[in-house]
Amino acid sequence: MSQDKIWLSSPHMGGNERKFVTEAFDTNWVAPLGPNVNGFEQDLASYQGEDTHVAALSSGTAAIHLALIQCGVVAGDEVICQSFTFCGSINPIMYQGATPILVDSELDTWNICPIHLEEAIKDRIAKGVKPKAIVAVHLYGMPYKVDAVQVVAQKYDIPVVEDSAEALGSTYKGQKCGTFGRFGILSFNGNKIITTSGGGAMVCNSPEDKKQTVFLATQAREEAVHYEHTTVGYNYRLSNISAGIGRGQMEVLDKHIGLRRNMHDFYVEQFKNIEGVSVFSEPSLDYFSNHWLSAILIDPSKTNGITREDLRHAFAKADIESRPLWKPMHLQPIFKDAPYYGDKVSEELFNNGLCLPSGSNLMDSDRGRIEKVIFNVFND
């Protein structure tokens, strides 16, 4: 009898999503506005904390794009972005005709290195171009070194666009990720900790910023009885149907975070006696990760030659999905000519790291299958 595939991170419905979606159909609110959009934005703002204002958008990538526009990024500008990330963090820089300046990670959080960040800023200024913005990412749900990055950003008066696409519910010193930067970015793609099928949001610090975000996301239509446009706009608003899914998902968000963190603890237990394998974990109590994806590093020099690929292939043979860590952007063909500052930290992470099944909907039977593969690989 065939077994179901164990996915890396599959959608996990809470049950009430259907109620909000049905309501939208029953009331004919199927446009990119309506009660679910308003309710979802309010739910997110309440969750993120006091004095936040949220605009629901079609994707996290769209949110980064609108954030860069509002930071004044135009063709010919430069924007710093950590290299070790998904392409959605960096593509919007290209949308604006700007140049990405790529910065390496540090080993504590796998996120942008504050030392190399300042090195990049100093060198770009010396070359005559001060970067317009910094895109910093909370990778796999792990907060970046917020205090250290903010010190550098404030020193040079450069706004931070905080990519929290993978970090909804994560905190740094008790404050929610997505609330530290000039703008915060959230994603609700199908594989995220909660999903709207496809979607994202912009976390703003003022009602004015939210108003401008919504304006740009709805084709920049001016207030007039006819269609009046004085600037370029975009079709980036979230639909009322998708927002209905989001409202139901918000009801189970904290539960899903707990379940993801339990999966991280499961892996800590599995690998605790295996020399050469380390589970990606918070560097101190200041950090609280939602552990959207659990990940490990494998050092073949300490595992009798067992590599990341050996484990990945063994999982694949058992119909269990796993995935190498993000390939750094400075190694991607499209960004090979972009300036890069750092060492080889992100390259080593990519070469030796593996993302493991982390879904909040995994069962004890799934964990049993995962445990069996791990045992067989490291005890063969």
N, C-alpha and C positions, 0 to 999 in steps of 0.2 A: 504494500500500500504506500503510495507516494506521500511525502510530507509537504506541508505548505512551506513556501520560502520564508525565511526570516529576513526581513528588510532592515536596512540601516536605521531608517527613521520614517515610519509610515504614519499617515493621518490617524488621529484617535478622536472619535466623536464622543461627546458627553451625553447626548440624548435630547437636549432642548433646542439644538440647532434647527431642527425641522419645524418647531413651533414658530420661530421668528421668520423663517423662510416662507412658511405657509401664510403667515400674516401678511407678508409683502405681496404675495400673489393675490390673496383675498381682497386686499385694498388697492391693488393695481399699482403699488409702488415698486416698479421694476427698473427705474431710472437710476443714474448715479447721484441720487439725493433721496432723502426720505427719512422716516423715523428710525430705521435701523442704522443708517449712517450716523445720524445725530446721537443715537443711544450708544453705538459702538465707540464713538469719539469720547463721549462722556465717561464710559466705563474705563477706557484707556487712560484718560486724564486723571481720573480718581485713583487708578492703580499706580500710575507713575509718581504721583505725589502732588503736594500743594503747589500752586502757581504754574502748573503745566497746561498747555493747550495743544490739542492733538487734531491733526487733519488726516483723515483716512484717504489713502491713495491706492493706485492700481498695483504698485509694487514698491519694494524697498529701493530698487534702482531708480525709480521715478522720484522717490523722496530725496535721494542723494543728488540727483540732477537739479531739482528745485532748490535744494539747500545751497548748492554751488552758485546757482544764478543769484540767489539772494545775498550771497557773500561777495557778489560783484565779479565773479570769474568770467572772463571773456577770452576770445581768441588771442593767443600770444602770451597769456598768463601762465604761471606755473603753480601746480598744486601738489603738495606732498601727500603721499599715501603709503601705508605699510605694504611691503611687497608680498608678505605671506598672508594672502587673503583670496577670496573668490573674485572673479572678474567684475561682478556687479559693483564692487567698491570703487573700481577704477575707470570703467567704461564711461560714466558720466563726465569725467574730466575730458575725455576725448570728444564727447558730444559738444562741448563748449569750445572746441578747438584749442584747448589748453594743453600744456605738456605735463605729464605725470613725473614727479620726482620720487623715486622709490627708495624706501628705507627699510633696513633689516630689522629683525625681531630680537628680543632678549629671551633668555631661556626660562625665566621665572613664570611668565604668563604667555609666552609665544607671540606676544604682540609688539607693537612698535617700540623700538629701543630709544629712550629719551636721549641717550648720549649721541647716538648716530643721528637722531632728529635734529639736535642742535648743530651738529657738524654739517648737516645738509643745509640748514637755514643760513649758517655763516658763509658757506661756500657759494650758495646761490646769490646772496646779497653781494658778496665780493665780485661775483660775475655780472652784477648789475641788475639782477631781477629778484625782487623780494617775493617769496611765495604768497599767494592770495589766500590759501586755506590749507588746513591739515585734515586729512581723512584718517581717523584712528579707529581701529576695529577691535571689538570685544570678541575675539575668535573662539568659536565652539562654546560660547557662553561665558568665557573667562574674562573678567574685567581687565583692561589694560592698566598700566601704572598711572592712574588718573592724576595724582598729585604731581608726579614728576613731569608728565606731559603738559599739564596746565601751567607749571612754572615756566617751561620753555615757551609755550604759546603766548603767555602773557608778557614775558620778557621782550618778545619781538612783535607783540600786538598782531598776532595772526589768529583768526577764528578757527575753532575746531568743529568739524562736522563729525559727529560721533556715530559711527556705524554699529548700531546695536541690533542688527538684523538677526543675529543668532543669540541674543542675550536678554530677551524679555524675561523679567523676573530676577535677573542677576543684580547684585548690589556691590558697591564699594563703600566701605565704612558706613553701611546701613542705608545708603542712598541708591536709588534705582539707576541702573545703567540706562542711558538715553536722556539723562537730565543734566549732564555735566557740560556739554558743548554748546556752541552757538545754536546748533540744531541737533536733534537726535533722530535716528533712523530706526524704524522697526520693519520687520518682514513677517508676512503670514502665508508664505509659500506652502505648498502641500507637505513639505518635509519639516516644517518648523514646529516649535513646541506647542503652538496653537496655529490653526490654519483658517483662512477664508477661501480656500482653494488656490487663489492667487490674490495677492494684495500686500499692502504695506501702509506705513503711516509716518508722518513727520511730527516729532515732538518739538513744540515751540515754547519759548520763554515768555511770550506776550500774546494777547489777543490780536494785536496788529500783525505779528508775524504769521499767525494762523490765517488771518484774513487774506494776506498777500499770497500765501501758499495756495489757498483754495481758489483765489482769483487766477493765478497762473495755471492751476490744474484744470480749470474749466474754460480753456481757450482764451483766457484774459478778456472776457467779455465785459465791457464797461456797463455801468448802470444807465440804461436807456431803453425805450420801448422797442427800438430796432436793435439790430446787431451792430455794435460799435466797438472797434478795436484800435488801440493806440500802441500796443506792444505785442510781441509774439507770445502766444499761449500754447498750452498742451492739453491733451485729452488724458489726464492722469487721475481722475477722481474714481473712488471705489464705488461699485454698484450697491444698491440697497439690498439686493439678494445676497451678495457676498458678505456684506456687513451683518446680515442676519445670522449667517454661519458664525461670524466672529463674536456676536453677542452671546450665542450659546457656548462657544469655546471659552469665553472669559469666565464663565461660571465654574470651569474645571481647571483653570490655568494653574493655580497653586497646587492642586492635586497632581497634575501632570508634572510639575517641577519636582515634587516629592518623589514621584515614580522614576523620573530620569536620574535623580540623585541616588536613588536606590540602586539603579543599574551601575552607576559609577562605583558604589560601594561593593557591588557584586564583583566587579573586575578587580578592585583592590584586593579582595579576598582571593580571587583566582590566581593572581600573579604574585602574592606576597612572598612566596618561597621560591620564586623562579628568578635566579640571578640574571641580570642583564635586561630585564623588562621593567619599565617604570610606567605607572599610570598617571596621566596628566591630572594634577590636582592643584587646589588653591595653595599659593605660597605662604599665606598667613591668614589669620582670622579677619583681617580687613577685607578679604575677598570672599564673596559668596557666588558661586557659579550655578546656573541652572543645569549645567552639564548636558546641554542640548545634544552634544555628541561626546561620548566617552572615547578617549584616544590613548594610545600607548606608544612608547618608543622602545625599539628593540636594538640592543647592542650585540651584534653577532660575535664580537670578540669575547663576550661573557656568556654566550648561550650555546657554546660548542658549535658555532657556525650557523645556527638557526637564524633566518632572516625574516624581515617583514613579509617578503614575498612567499616564503614557505608557509607562514600562518595564513596569509590571504588566500593562497591556492587551496589550502586544506579547508578553509571555510567555504570557498566556492564549490568544492567537491561535495560538501555536505548541504549545499543549497542555502548557504548563509551569506548574506551580503556584508562585505567590509570594503574599505576604500582607503587608498593612500591619503595622507594629509594633502592640503592644497599645494599645488605646484606654484612656487613663488612667481610673481608677475615678471620679475626681471629675467626669468628663464623662459617666459612665454615668447614665441616667435614675434608676435605683434608688438611686444614692448621691449625687444632686445636692445634697442638703441636708446631707451630712456635712461637718464642718469640714475645711478644706484649708489647708495651710501650704506656701508656695513661690511660685515665679514661673510661667513658662510653658515650662520646659525639657521636661517630659514631653509637653506639647501640641505643641511643635515637633518632637519626635521622632516622635510619632504622625503628624503632617501630612506629614513629609518622609522617613520611614523605610520600608524594605522588607526583609522576610525573604526569603531566597533558598533554592533547593533545596540541602539540606545533608546528605542521607542518606549513610550509610557504604556503601550499596550502589549508588551511582551509578557508571556506567561511563564510559570515555573517549568513547563515542558520545553519552552524555547531556551530558557537558561540551562536546562539539562543538556540540550543538544550542543549549546555553545561550550559548556564546561567539558563535554566529552572531546570536542575537537582540540581545545587547548591542552587537555591532558595527553592526548595522543601525540600531538606535535612535540611537546616538551618532555615526554617520557618514552619516546620511541627507542 
